[in-house]
Amino acid sequence: MNSRGARVLVTGGSRGIGKAIALRLAREGASTVAIGYFRSDEAAEETAGELRELGAEPVLIRGNVTSSRVAEQVAALGPLDVFVHNAATGVIRPALETEDKHWDWTLNANARALLGLTRVAAPSMPAGSSIVAISSLGSVRVLENYSLVGTSKAALEALVRYLAVELAPRGIRVNAVSAGVVETGALHHFPNREEMLASGAGNPAGRLVTPDDVAGLVSFLCSPDAEMIRGQTVVVDGGWSLPAD
């Protein structure tokens, strides 16, 4: 993507996949890159410094993506050319060991936040702009301990389809990227982390998906070459989901 002069927002943009996306778009010429984050000021400041080195103006938005405070900060950014909803959280445990509050927390952050922030951002986004949501294969595959997060990602993908149709007359593209196993800090919350890494690396491509692999796909979906890709969930998993066993 040639994002020369683009104004970008990446939720969950201070670490992992979100950081890779933010840096990729800055490297391609984005003028302003806002990154949303929840806890680590240190990680956010570090990412901001890297964005400055690439010539982009960083904006830090700290807080829960479902909060009115974050929505107000997003509104204050002005018109966006790219909005990437990467922020994700959730309770990693078997379904029968979860509580209603775990459902609410997971669904709100992973799916409802996309709708809430799109309500704020979309009215001022220019024709040709793009919204991309980051999903995972747990939306369609049953993964151990992943019932709540997988359900939230399925909801996210359904919302992407509805938004793609509703926002098409405004010239705004909406798509999702579903990543395979990526080694980031988020995996530390999984009790079967090592097993997941081994499985992910055993895909037909023969290596784990990296944050940069995901960032490259996001960049493409935000480019004019993706003009006719609407409401799709594009998988980047090295072929992991293809074999029957």
ZICORGI-V424115 format. One record per residue. N is the residue number from 1. RES is the residue in one small letter. PHI is phi in whole degrees, 0 to 359 (* if undefined). Layout:
N/RES/PHI
N/RES/PHI
This chain:
1/m/*
2/n/263
3/s/260
4/r/307
5/g/79
6/a/288
7/r/254
8/v/233
9/l/234
10/v/235
11/t/284
12/g/62
13/g/265
14/s/267
15/r/213
16/g/57
17/i/297
18/g/300
19/k/297
20/a/300
21/i/293
22/a/301
23/l/292
24/r/298
25/l/291
26/a/294
27/r/298
28/e/270
29/g/113
30/a/301
31/s/275
32/t/228
33/v/233
34/a/270
35/i/240
36/g/271
37/y/208
38/f/252
39/r/235
40/s/277
41/d/296
42/e/298
43/a/296
44/a/295
45/e/294
46/e/297
47/t/295
48/a/301
49/g/297
50/e/294
51/l/295
52/r/299
53/e/299
54/l/272
55/g/94
56/a/259
57/e/274
58/p/276
59/v/231
60/l/259
61/i/238
62/r/259
63/g/145
64/n/289
65/v/297
66/t/267
67/s/275
68/s/293
69/r/298
70/v/294
71/a/301
72/e/295
73/q/292
74/v/294
75/a/300
76/a/288
77/l/292
78/g/84
79/p/301
80/l/254
81/d/265
82/v/220
83/f/233
84/v/246
85/h/265
86/n/252
87/a/305
88/a/208
89/t/206
90/g/155
91/v/267
92/i/258
93/r/194
94/p/302
95/a/304
96/l/286
97/e/257
98/t/264
99/e/237
100/d/301
101/k/294
102/h/291
103/w/301
104/d/299
105/w/300
106/t/291
107/l/294
108/n/296
109/a/290
110/n/274
111/a/239
112/r/298
113/a/299
114/l/299
115/l/294
116/g/299
117/l/285
118/t/293
119/r/303
120/v/284
121/a/276
122/a/301
123/p/303
124/s/253
125/m/287
126/p/284
127/a/302
128/g/95
129/s/280
130/s/217
131/i/242
132/v/231
133/a/252
134/i/265
135/s/247
136/s/207
137/l/293
138/g/294
139/s/290
140/v/233
141/r/246
142/v/274
143/l/250
144/e/300
145/n/66
146/y/248
147/s/300
148/l/287
149/v/294
150/g/299
151/t/296
152/s/295
153/k/287
154/a/296
155/a/297
156/l/302
157/e/293
158/a/296
159/l/298
160/v/302
161/r/296
162/y/295
163/l/294
164/a/300
165/v/286
166/e/292
167/l/266
168/a/303
169/p/298
170/r/276
171/g/82
172/i/257
173/r/270
174/v/227
175/n/215
176/a/232
177/v/241
178/s/252
179/a/263
180/g/283
181/v/289
182/v/237
183/e/280
184/t/228
185/g/300
186/a/299
187/l/291
188/h/294
189/h/277
190/f/265
191/p/295
192/n/254
193/r/306
194/e/297
195/e/295
196/m/296
197/l/298
198/a/296
199/s/295
200/g/298
201/a/287
202/g/271
203/n/288
204/p/304
205/a/286
206/g/85
207/r/204
208/l/293
209/v/292
210/t/253
211/p/305
212/d/292
213/d/299
214/v/293
215/a/299
216/g/297
217/l/291
218/v/300
219/s/303
220/f/299
221/l/295
222/c/270
223/s/265
224/p/300
225/d/296
226/a/261
227/e/309
228/m/260
229/i/260
230/r/224
231/g/69
232/q/260
233/t/253
234/v/264
235/v/266
236/v/234
237/d/219
238/g/66
239/g/87
240/w/303
241/s/275
242/l/276
243/p/298
244/a/285
245/d/236
